[in-house]
Amino acid sequence: MKQPEKISLITPEQAWEIIQASAPLCAKVIRTTEAALGYVLAEPLKSPINLPLFDNSAMDGYALKFSDYAGDIRQYSVRGTVSAGKTKPLEPLGKGEVYRIFTGAAIPTGADTVIMREQVVEEKNSLLIQNPSLQQGANIRKQGRHIHKGDVILEKGHRLNAGSIGFLSSLGIAKVKVFDKPKISVIVTGDELVRPGSSLRPGQIFESNSGALKAALKVMDLKPVSCTGVKDIEIRVLAAIRKALKSSDLIILTGGISAGDLDFVKTALPKAGVKCLFYQLAQKPGKPLFFGKKKKTLVFALPGNPASVLTCFYEYVSLAIQCMQGGQDSALQKIHLPLAEGYLKNPEFSLFLKGRIDGNKVHILEGQESDSMHSFALGNCLVFLHPGKKAYATNDLVEVHLIRS
């Protein structure tokens, strides 16, 4: 009798490398700056102006010539007022004159110092300076202090956040070239699955994978172009994959990827022309994880158990999405924290365990089974335990992957 072919398992680290090497970049598109939140710059950005654009006052006060002050003039006449946004040209300051000035207003010609309003005594249209330690150039934001025209202000690969949008707007940049977001299709397989809100018959369970995946994508500011439920019938599974390949940059399937008689995703993918880049990882949960590609479309086939689906999404699918948008880092921030309590594991596999950070320690939660979502609901991280070690003691440092919510 012919023995079944033994499949060589790869490590999570090897899988991450393969994903990074295989993910194609999405097309470059032009978006308005205000509509570019969460997008990644497709080219370096240079400043079109100096920042500040002109010398301006850092506070409310009076603009004067420091040479007058250095010449022991302490009593000044107020020539006028300068407010932010005032565009009418001002007459240069004469000897012993000052302009009353407000924060952000342009420094008048001839002035080189601003004294705070609290450091003078005002009397009608004159004032007396009461600051014996006034320094030349005080309280003035010099032109180009932060940015010079032509400086590279943000590099290619920068993900635009709220601060980025405000920064670019302050420089007058109204449009940016970014990598587009991938078109993603979700296909959920399984005869036993019933939509929440429906009545259950014997042997049926509520379908949760599509809801979890759509929510995880929403956190990444993404929305699938389609989300389809398919029965365990090979011709239907194959048809769903072929349809998704026509309209998607990335496909996520759940279920049907193991070695059971009704696991038709595994047999349908090669029939649809999807090339396998890796299959089966030395990890728990999510050992039967498939990653492949057809032309520029990436395909992930995840196990059907809900906790396995979400774990594999966070650890692998989100990385592919990041890479397709121009980044090379995982979507999960990685830190090291001490364990709140000890833990025993199988040394042959890597483990991704639902955890919760409390203060400066991480707790491994109960309910680590691949079909249990309760611990995911309570957790805020995944604890990554490497192979080769069986026993972890309290306060041992472990790698923790933070989950965005």
MIDRENNU-931637 format. One record per residue (C-alpha): x, y, z; residue number from 1. Coordinates in steps of 0.1 Angstrom, whole numbers, padded with zeros to 4 digits. Example, Ala and Ser with C-alpha at 12.3 -4.5 7.8 and 13.67 -1.06 7.14 Angstrom:
BEGIN
<atom east="0123" north="-0045" up="0078" seq="1"/>
<atom east="0137" north="-0011" up="0071" seq="2"/>
This chain:
BEGIN
<atom east="0000" north="0000" up="0000" seq="1"/>
<atom east="0014" north="0034" up="-0010" seq="2"/>
<atom east="0022" north="0056" up="0019" seq="3"/>
<atom east="0008" north="0091" up="0019" seq="4"/>
<atom east="0032" north="0118" up="0009" seq="5"/>
<atom east="0047" north="0136" up="0039" seq="6"/>
<atom east="0043" north="0173" up="0038" seq="7"/>
<atom east="0072" north="0194" up="0050" seq="8"/>
<atom east="0060" north="0220" up="0075" seq="9"/>
<atom east="0074" north="0255" up="0074" seq="10"/>
<atom east="0078" north="0279" up="0102" seq="11"/>
<atom east="0059" north="0312" up="0107" seq="12"/>
<atom east="0091" north="0331" up="0100" seq="13"/>
<atom east="0095" north="0313" up="0067" seq="14"/>
<atom east="0059" north="0320" up="0058" seq="15"/>
<atom east="0063" north="0357" up="0066" seq="16"/>
<atom east="0094" north="0359" up="0043" seq="17"/>
<atom east="0075" north="0341" up="0015" seq="18"/>
<atom east="0045" north="0365" up="0018" seq="19"/>
<atom east="0068" north="0396" up="0018" seq="20"/>
<atom east="0086" north="0383" up="-0013" seq="21"/>
<atom east="0054" north="0374" up="-0032" seq="22"/>
<atom east="0030" north="0403" up="-0025" seq="23"/>
<atom east="0027" north="0426" up="-0056" seq="24"/>
<atom east="0023" north="0463" up="-0051" seq="25"/>
<atom east="-0011" north="0478" up="-0058" seq="26"/>
<atom east="-0015" north="0504" up="-0085" seq="27"/>
<atom east="-0004" north="0540" up="-0078" seq="28"/>
<atom east="-0033" north="0565" up="-0076" seq="29"/>
<atom east="-0037" north="0602" up="-0070" seq="30"/>
<atom east="-0059" north="0611" up="-0040" seq="31"/>
<atom east="-0068" north="0643" up="-0023" seq="32"/>
<atom east="-0048" north="0648" up="0009" seq="33"/>
<atom east="-0080" north="0648" up="0030" seq="34"/>
<atom east="-0091" north="0615" up="0015" seq="35"/>
<atom east="-0057" north="0598" up="0018" seq="36"/>
<atom east="-0059" north="0587" up="0055" seq="37"/>
<atom east="-0045" north="0552" up="0058" seq="38"/>
<atom east="-0029" north="0551" up="0024" seq="39"/>
<atom east="0008" north="0547" up="0018" seq="40"/>
<atom east="0029" north="0572" up="-0001" seq="41"/>
<atom east="0041" north="0558" up="-0035" seq="42"/>
<atom east="0068" north="0584" up="-0038" seq="43"/>
<atom east="0088" north="0608" up="-0015" seq="44"/>
<atom east="0072" north="0641" up="-0009" seq="45"/>
<atom east="0091" north="0674" up="-0011" seq="46"/>
<atom east="0080" north="0706" up="0005" seq="47"/>
<atom east="0068" north="0733" up="-0019" seq="48"/>
<atom east="0073" north="0761" up="0006" seq="49"/>
<atom east="0093" north="0771" up="0037" seq="50"/>
<atom east="0077" north="0764" up="0070" seq="51"/>
<atom east="0071" north="0788" up="0086" seq="52"/>
<atom east="0065" north="0806" up="0053" seq="53"/>
<atom east="0076" north="0839" up="0068" seq="54"/>
<atom east="0089" north="0853" up="0101" seq="55"/>
<atom east="0060" north="0855" up="0125" seq="56"/>
<atom east="0053" north="0862" up="0161" seq="57"/>
<atom east="0052" north="0832" up="0186" seq="58"/>
<atom east="0029" north="0851" up="0209" seq="59"/>
<atom east="0008" north="0883" up="0216" seq="60"/>
<atom east="0031" north="0912" up="0223" seq="61"/>
<atom east="0050" north="0941" up="0206" seq="62"/>
<atom east="0074" north="0940" up="0177" seq="63"/>
<atom east="0104" north="0963" up="0180" seq="64"/>
<atom east="0140" north="0969" up="0168" seq="65"/>
<atom east="0164" north="0953" up="0192" seq="66"/>
<atom east="0189" north="0980" up="0184" seq="67"/>
<atom east="0166" north="1006" up="0200" seq="68"/>
<atom east="0164" north="0985" up="0232" seq="69"/>
<atom east="0201" north="0980" up="0232" seq="70"/>
<atom east="0205" north="1018" up="0229" seq="71"/>
<atom east="0186" north="1021" up="0262" seq="72"/>
<atom east="0152" north="1032" up="0247" seq="73"/>
<atom east="0126" north="1019" up="0271" seq="74"/>
<atom east="0097" north="1042" up="0263" seq="75"/>
<atom east="0080" north="1034" up="0229" seq="76"/>
<atom east="0052" north="1047" up="0208" seq="77"/>
<atom east="0027" north="1022" up="0193" seq="78"/>
<atom east="0026" north="1028" up="0156" seq="79"/>
<atom east="-0002" north="1003" up="0148" seq="80"/>
<atom east="-0015" north="0967" up="0151" seq="81"/>
<atom east="-0006" north="0936" up="0131" seq="82"/>
<atom east="-0029" north="0906" up="0132" seq="83"/>
<atom east="-0026" north="0872" up="0117" seq="84"/>
<atom east="-0036" north="0871" up="0080" seq="85"/>
<atom east="-0031" north="0909" up="0075" seq="86"/>
<atom east="-0019" north="0914" up="0040" seq="87"/>
<atom east="-0018" north="0952" up="0037" seq="88"/>
<atom east="0019" north="0963" up="0036" seq="89"/>
<atom east="0031" north="0981" up="0068" seq="90"/>
<atom east="0053" north="1011" up="0070" seq="91"/>
<atom east="0088" north="1002" up="0084" seq="92"/>
<atom east="0094" north="1010" up="0121" seq="93"/>
<atom east="0109" north="1043" up="0130" seq="94"/>
<atom east="0132" north="1048" up="0160" seq="95"/>
<atom east="0114" north="1042" up="0193" seq="96"/>
<atom east="0084" north="1027" up="0176" seq="97"/>
<atom east="0067" north="0993" up="0180" seq="98"/>
<atom east="0038" north="0975" up="0164" seq="99"/>
<atom east="0013" north="0957" up="0186" seq="100"/>
<atom east="0013" north="0921" up="0172" seq="101"/>
<atom east="-0007" north="0889" up="0176" seq="102"/>
<atom east="0004" north="0853" up="0175" seq="103"/>
<atom east="0010" north="0841" up="0139" seq="104"/>
<atom east="0012" north="0876" up="0125" seq="105"/>
<atom east="0040" north="0885" up="0101" seq="106"/>
<atom east="0069" north="0905" up="0116" seq="107"/>
<atom east="0069" north="0940" up="0103" seq="108"/>
<atom east="0098" north="0954" up="0083" seq="109"/>
<atom east="0125" north="0966" up="0106" seq="110"/>
<atom east="0114" north="0946" up="0136" seq="111"/>
<atom east="0136" north="0917" up="0148" seq="112"/>
<atom east="0123" north="0910" up="0183" seq="113"/>
<atom east="0089" north="0905" up="0200" seq="114"/>
<atom east="0084" north="0913" up="0237" seq="115"/>
<atom east="0055" north="0896" up="0255" seq="116"/>
<atom east="0025" north="0917" up="0264" seq="117"/>
<atom east="0030" north="0907" up="0301" seq="118"/>
<atom east="0064" north="0924" up="0301" seq="119"/>
<atom east="0053" north="0959" up="0293" seq="120"/>
<atom east="0032" north="0986" up="0308" seq="121"/>
<atom east="0007" north="1001" up="0284" seq="122"/>
<atom east="-0004" north="1038" up="0285" seq="123"/>
<atom east="-0027" north="1049" up="0257" seq="124"/>
<atom east="-0004" north="1047" up="0225" seq="125"/>
<atom east="0028" north="1043" up="0244" seq="126"/>
<atom east="0044" north="1016" up="0264" seq="127"/>
<atom east="0072" north="1010" up="0289" seq="128"/>
<atom east="0094" north="0979" up="0286" seq="129"/>
<atom east="0099" north="0960" up="0319" seq="130"/>
<atom east="0122" north="0931" up="0308" seq="131"/>
<atom east="0159" north="0938" up="0316" seq="132"/>
<atom east="0169" north="0904" up="0300" seq="133"/>
<atom east="0152" north="0908" up="0266" seq="134"/>
<atom east="0172" north="0890" up="0239" seq="135"/>
<atom east="0174" north="0898" up="0202" seq="136"/>
<atom east="0152" north="0876" up="0181" seq="137"/>
<atom east="0130" north="0867" up="0211" seq="138"/>
<atom east="0096" north="0852" up="0204" seq="139"/>
<atom east="0099" north="0851" up="0166" seq="140"/>
<atom east="0094" north="0820" up="0145" seq="141"/>
<atom east="0119" north="0823" up="0117" seq="142"/>
<atom east="0111" north="0815" up="0081" seq="143"/>
<atom east="0121" north="0779" up="0073" seq="144"/>
<atom east="0128" north="0771" up="0109" seq="145"/>
<atom east="0110" north="0737" up="0106" seq="146"/>
<atom east="0111" north="0730" up="0068" seq="147"/>
<atom east="0130" north="0745" up="0039" seq="148"/>
<atom east="0115" north="0745" up="0004" seq="149"/>
<atom east="0126" north="0714" up="-0015" seq="150"/>
<atom east="0133" north="0693" up="0017" seq="151"/>
<atom east="0120" north="0657" up="0016" seq="152"/>
<atom east="0093" north="0658" up="0042" seq="153"/>
<atom east="0079" north="0622" up="0041" seq="154"/>
<atom east="0095" north="0592" up="0025" seq="155"/>
<atom east="0080" north="0567" up="0001" seq="156"/>
<atom east="0063" north="0540" up="0022" seq="157"/>
<atom east="0050" north="0564" up="0049" seq="158"/>
<atom east="0014" north="0555" up="0060" seq="159"/>
<atom east="-0006" north="0586" up="0062" seq="160"/>
<atom east="-0022" north="0592" up="0096" seq="161"/>
<atom east="-0041" north="0622" up="0110" seq="162"/>
<atom east="-0009" north="0641" up="0118" seq="163"/>
<atom east="0003" north="0635" up="0082" seq="164"/>
<atom east="-0029" north="0649" up="0068" seq="165"/>
<atom east="-0026" north="0680" up="0089" seq="166"/>
<atom east="0011" north="0684" up="0082" seq="167"/>
<atom east="0007" north="0682" up="0044" seq="168"/>
<atom east="-0023" north="0705" up="0045" seq="169"/>
<atom east="-0002" north="0731" up="0064" seq="170"/>
<atom east="0022" north="0730" up="0034" seq="171"/>
<atom east="-0005" north="0735" up="0009" seq="172"/>
<atom east="-0003" north="0700" up="-0006" seq="173"/>
<atom east="-0037" north="0691" up="-0018" seq="174"/>
<atom east="-0030" north="0658" up="-0036" seq="175"/>
<atom east="-0007" north="0629" up="-0031" seq="176"/>
<atom east="0003" north="0598" up="-0050" seq="177"/>
<atom east="-0003" north="0567" up="-0030" seq="178"/>
<atom east="-0006" north="0529" up="-0034" seq="179"/>
<atom east="-0043" north="0519" up="-0039" seq="180"/>
<atom east="-0059" north="0496" up="-0015" seq="181"/>
<atom east="-0063" north="0460" up="-0026" seq="182"/>
<atom east="-0097" north="0446" up="-0038" seq="183"/>
<atom east="-0104" north="0417" up="-0014" seq="184"/>
<atom east="-0129" north="0389" up="-0017" seq="185"/>
<atom east="-0140" north="0366" up="0012" seq="186"/>
<atom east="-0153" north="0331" up="0005" seq="187"/>
<atom east="-0167" north="0311" up="0034" seq="188"/>
<atom east="-0173" north="0274" up="0029" seq="189"/>
<atom east="-0192" north="0248" up="0049" seq="190"/>
<atom east="-0225" north="0229" up="0048" seq="191"/>
<atom east="-0231" north="0234" up="0085" seq="192"/>
<atom east="-0230" north="0272" up="0085" seq="193"/>
<atom east="-0261" north="0293" up="0091" seq="194"/>
<atom east="-0262" north="0331" up="0092" seq="195"/>
<atom east="-0268" north="0346" up="0126" seq="196"/>
<atom east="-0305" north="0353" up="0132" seq="197"/>
<atom east="-0316" north="0322" up="0114" seq="198"/>
<atom east="-0330" north="0291" up="0131" seq="199"/>
<atom east="-0306" north="0262" up="0137" seq="200"/>
<atom east="-0313" north="0227" up="0127" seq="201"/>
<atom east="-0295" north="0197" up="0142" seq="202"/>
<atom east="-0258" north="0197" up="0132" seq="203"/>
<atom east="-0258" north="0234" up="0122" seq="204"/>
<atom east="-0238" north="0262" up="0137" seq="205"/>
<atom east="-0239" north="0300" up="0133" seq="206"/>
<atom east="-0214" north="0313" up="0107" seq="207"/>
<atom east="-0190" north="0338" up="0123" seq="208"/>
<atom east="-0159" north="0339" up="0100" seq="209"/>
<atom east="-0173" north="0364" up="0076" seq="210"/>
<atom east="-0183" north="0388" up="0104" seq="211"/>
<atom east="-0149" north="0385" up="0120" seq="212"/>
<atom east="-0130" north="0390" up="0088" seq="213"/>
<atom east="-0151" north="0420" up="0077" seq="214"/>
<atom east="-0145" north="0436" up="0111" seq="215"/>
<atom east="-0108" north="0430" up="0110" seq="216"/>
<atom east="-0106" north="0445" up="0075" seq="217"/>
<atom east="-0126" north="0475" up="0087" seq="218"/>
<atom east="-0100" north="0482" up="0113" seq="219"/>
<atom east="-0075" north="0484" up="0085" seq="220"/>
<atom east="-0099" north="0508" up="0067" seq="221"/>
<atom east="-0107" north="0481" up="0041" seq="222"/>
<atom east="-0140" north="0466" up="0029" seq="223"/>
<atom east="-0143" north="0434" up="0008" seq="224"/>
<atom east="-0157" north="0438" up="-0027" seq="225"/>
<atom east="-0176" north="0405" up="-0021" seq="226"/>
<atom east="-0184" north="0381" up="0007" seq="227"/>
<atom east="-0198" north="0348" up="-0004" seq="228"/>
<atom east="-0210" north="0317" up="0014" seq="229"/>
<atom east="-0205" north="0284" up="-0005" seq="230"/>
<atom east="-0217" north="0249" up="0003" seq="231"/>
<atom east="-0192" north="0220" up="0003" seq="232"/>
<atom east="-0198" north="0211" up="-0034" seq="233"/>
<atom east="-0166" north="0211" up="-0054" seq="234"/>
<atom east="-0181" north="0226" up="-0086" seq="235"/>
<atom east="-0195" north="0255" up="-0065" seq="236"/>
<atom east="-0163" north="0261" up="-0046" seq="237"/>
<atom east="-0144" north="0261" up="-0079" seq="238"/>
<atom east="-0169" north="0285" up="-0095" seq="239"/>
<atom east="-0166" north="0309" up="-0065" seq="240"/>
<atom east="-0128" north="0309" up="-0067" seq="241"/>
<atom east="-0128" north="0315" up="-0104" seq="242"/>
<atom east="-0152" north="0344" up="-0101" seq="243"/>
<atom east="-0132" north="0360" up="-0073" seq="244"/>
<atom east="-0100" north="0357" up="-0093" seq="245"/>
<atom east="-0115" north="0380" up="-0120" seq="246"/>
<atom east="-0122" north="0409" up="-0096" seq="247"/>
<atom east="-0098" north="0406" up="-0067" seq="248"/>
<atom east="-0062" north="0414" up="-0057" seq="249"/>
<atom east="-0065" north="0392" up="-0027" seq="250"/>
<atom east="-0089" north="0363" up="-0019" seq="251"/>
<atom east="-0095" north="0349" up="0016" seq="252"/>
<atom east="-0112" north="0315" up="0019" seq="253"/>
<atom east="-0122" north="0298" up="0051" seq="254"/>
<atom east="-0127" north="0260" up="0055" seq="255"/>
<atom east="-0121" north="0231" up="0031" seq="256"/>
<atom east="-0083" north="0232" up="0032" seq="257"/>
<atom east="-0075" north="0202" up="0053" seq="258"/>
<atom east="-0075" north="0165" up="0042" seq="259"/>
<atom east="-0112" north="0156" up="0047" seq="260"/>
<atom east="-0134" north="0141" up="0020" seq="261"/>
<atom east="-0154" north="0174" up="0018" seq="262"/>
<atom east="-0124" north="0197" up="0018" seq="263"/>
<atom east="-0129" north="0209" up="-0017" seq="264"/>
<atom east="-0110" north="0242" up="-0014" seq="265"/>
<atom east="-0077" north="0222" up="-0014" seq="266"/>
<atom east="-0086" north="0204" up="-0047" seq="267"/>
<atom east="-0103" north="0234" up="-0064" seq="268"/>
<atom east="-0074" north="0259" up="-0060" seq="269"/>
<atom east="-0050" north="0241" up="-0084" seq="270"/>
<atom east="-0079" north="0235" up="-0108" seq="271"/>
<atom east="-0084" north="0273" up="-0108" seq="272"/>
<atom east="-0048" north="0278" up="-0117" seq="273"/>
<atom east="-0036" north="0290" up="-0083" seq="274"/>
<atom east="0000" north="0281" up="-0076" seq="275"/>
<atom east="0008" north="0270" up="-0041" seq="276"/>
<atom east="0036" north="0290" up="-0024" seq="277"/>
<atom east="0033" north="0272" up="0009" seq="278"/>
<atom east="0009" north="0248" up="0026" seq="279"/>
<atom east="0008" north="0237" up="0063" seq="280"/>
<atom east="0028" north="0254" up="0090" seq="281"/>
<atom east="0044" north="0241" up="0122" seq="282"/>
<atom east="0021" north="0261" up="0143" seq="283"/>
<atom east="-0011" north="0260" up="0164" seq="284"/>
<atom east="-0037" north="0271" up="0157" seq="285"/>
<atom east="-0038" north="0272" up="0119" seq="286"/>
<atom east="-0016" north="0244" up="0108" seq="287"/>
<atom east="-0035" north="0237" up="0074" seq="288"/>
<atom east="-0029" north="0272" up="0060" seq="289"/>
<atom east="-0025" north="0277" up="0023" seq="290"/>
<atom east="-0009" north="0306" up="0005" seq="291"/>
<atom east="-0008" north="0308" up="-0033" seq="292"/>
<atom east="-0009" north="0331" up="-0062" seq="293"/>
<atom east="-0024" north="0334" up="-0097" seq="294"/>
<atom east="-0008" north="0361" up="-0118" seq="295"/>
<atom east="-0010" north="0391" up="-0094" seq="296"/>
<atom east="-0038" north="0378" up="-0072" seq="297"/>
<atom east="-0029" north="0364" up="-0038" seq="298"/>
<atom east="-0050" north="0336" up="-0023" seq="299"/>
<atom east="-0051" north="0326" up="0014" seq="300"/>
<atom east="-0071" north="0295" up="0023" seq="301"/>
<atom east="-0075" north="0295" up="0061" seq="302"/>
<atom east="-0088" north="0267" up="0083" seq="303"/>
<atom east="-0125" north="0268" up="0091" seq="304"/>
<atom east="-0123" north="0271" up="0129" seq="305"/>
<atom east="-0131" north="0307" up="0138" seq="306"/>
<atom east="-0101" north="0313" up="0162" seq="307"/>
<atom east="-0078" north="0298" up="0136" seq="308"/>
<atom east="-0092" north="0321" up="0109" seq="309"/>
<atom east="-0087" north="0353" up="0129" seq="310"/>
<atom east="-0052" north="0342" up="0141" seq="311"/>
<atom east="-0041" north="0335" up="0106" seq="312"/>
<atom east="-0056" north="0368" up="0093" seq="313"/>
<atom east="-0037" north="0388" up="0119" seq="314"/>
<atom east="-0004" north="0370" up="0115" seq="315"/>
<atom east="-0003" north="0364" up="0077" seq="316"/>
<atom east="-0031" north="0380" up="0057" seq="317"/>
<atom east="-0027" north="0415" up="0073" seq="318"/>
<atom east="0011" north="0413" up="0064" seq="319"/>
<atom east="0002" north="0406" up="0028" seq="320"/>
<atom east="-0022" north="0436" up="0028" seq="321"/>
<atom east="0005" north="0458" up="0043" seq="322"/>
<atom east="0030" north="0448" up="0016" seq="323"/>
<atom east="0005" north="0453" up="-0012" seq="324"/>
<atom east="0000" north="0488" up="0000" seq="325"/>
<atom east="0037" north="0496" up="0000" seq="326"/>
<atom east="0047" north="0486" up="0035" seq="327"/>
<atom east="0070" north="0458" up="0046" seq="328"/>
<atom east="0061" north="0456" up="0083" seq="329"/>
<atom east="0035" north="0434" up="0100" seq="330"/>
<atom east="0002" north="0451" up="0108" seq="331"/>
<atom east="0008" north="0439" up="0144" seq="332"/>
<atom east="0031" north="0458" up="0166" seq="333"/>
<atom east="0055" north="0434" up="0184" seq="334"/>
<atom east="0068" north="0439" up="0219" seq="335"/>
<atom east="0082" north="0417" up="0247" seq="336"/>
<atom east="0065" north="0414" up="0281" seq="337"/>
<atom east="0068" north="0391" up="0311" seq="338"/>
<atom east="0043" north="0363" up="0315" seq="339"/>
<atom east="0018" north="0368" up="0344" seq="340"/>
<atom east="0019" north="0330" up="0350" seq="341"/>
<atom east="0038" north="0299" up="0337" seq="342"/>
<atom east="0027" north="0279" up="0307" seq="343"/>
<atom east="0035" north="0244" up="0293" seq="344"/>
<atom east="0035" north="0237" up="0255" seq="345"/>
<atom east="0044" north="0212" up="0228" seq="346"/>
<atom east="0080" north="0221" up="0219" seq="347"/>
<atom east="0076" north="0210" up="0183" seq="348"/>
<atom east="0053" north="0238" up="0173" seq="349"/>
<atom east="0050" north="0276" up="0174" seq="350"/>
<atom east="0020" north="0287" up="0193" seq="351"/>
<atom east="-0002" north="0318" up="0189" seq="352"/>
<atom east="-0021" north="0322" up="0221" seq="353"/>
<atom east="-0049" north="0347" up="0228" seq="354"/>
<atom east="-0037" north="0370" up="0256" seq="355"/>
<atom east="-0045" north="0401" up="0275" seq="356"/>
<atom east="-0021" north="0427" up="0286" seq="357"/>
<atom east="-0026" north="0439" up="0322" seq="358"/>
<atom east="-0002" north="0466" up="0334" seq="359"/>
<atom east="0033" north="0455" up="0324" seq="360"/>
<atom east="0025" north="0417" up="0321" seq="361"/>
<atom east="0006" north="0395" up="0297" seq="362"/>
<atom east="-0019" north="0368" up="0307" seq="363"/>
<atom east="-0025" north="0338" up="0285" seq="364"/>
<atom east="-0063" north="0334" up="0285" seq="365"/>
<atom east="-0083" north="0303" up="0290" seq="366"/>
<atom east="-0101" north="0288" up="0260" seq="367"/>
<atom east="-0073" north="0284" up="0235" seq="368"/>
<atom east="-0092" north="0259" up="0214" seq="369"/>
<atom east="-0093" north="0268" up="0177" seq="370"/>
<atom east="-0131" north="0269" up="0178" seq="371"/>
<atom east="-0133" north="0292" up="0208" seq="372"/>
<atom east="-0138" north="0329" up="0201" seq="373"/>
<atom east="-0146" north="0339" up="0237" seq="374"/>
<atom east="-0109" north="0344" up="0245" seq="375"/>
<atom east="-0105" north="0365" up="0213" seq="376"/>
<atom east="-0133" north="0387" up="0225" seq="377"/>
<atom east="-0116" north="0393" up="0258" seq="378"/>
<atom east="-0080" north="0395" up="0245" seq="379"/>
<atom east="-0060" north="0423" up="0231" seq="380"/>
<atom east="-0029" north="0405" up="0218" seq="381"/>
<atom east="-0014" north="0372" up="0206" seq="382"/>
<atom east="0014" north="0356" up="0225" seq="383"/>
<atom east="0039" north="0341" up="0201" seq="384"/>
<atom east="0058" north="0311" up="0217" seq="385"/>
<atom east="0086" north="0297" up="0196" seq="386"/>
<atom east="0093" north="0260" up="0192" seq="387"/>
<atom east="0120" north="0242" up="0211" seq="388"/>
<atom east="0109" north="0253" up="0245" seq="389"/>
<atom east="0084" north="0233" up="0266" seq="390"/>
<atom east="0081" north="0252" up="0299" seq="391"/>
<atom east="0076" north="0289" up="0304" seq="392"/>
<atom east="0079" north="0303" up="0339" seq="393"/>
<atom east="0062" north="0333" up="0355" seq="394"/>
<atom east="0080" north="0365" up="0344" seq="395"/>
<atom east="0097" north="0349" up="0314" seq="396"/>
<atom east="0098" north="0374" up="0286" seq="397"/>
<atom east="0077" north="0364" up="0256" seq="398"/>
<atom east="0069" north="0380" up="0222" seq="399"/>
<atom east="0036" north="0397" up="0221" seq="400"/>
<atom east="0017" north="0409" up="0190" seq="401"/>
<atom east="-0007" north="0437" up="0197" seq="402"/>
<atom east="-0041" north="0435" up="0181" seq="403"/>
<atom east="-0056" north="0468" up="0168" seq="404"/>
<atom east="-0093" north="0473" up="0177" seq="405"/>
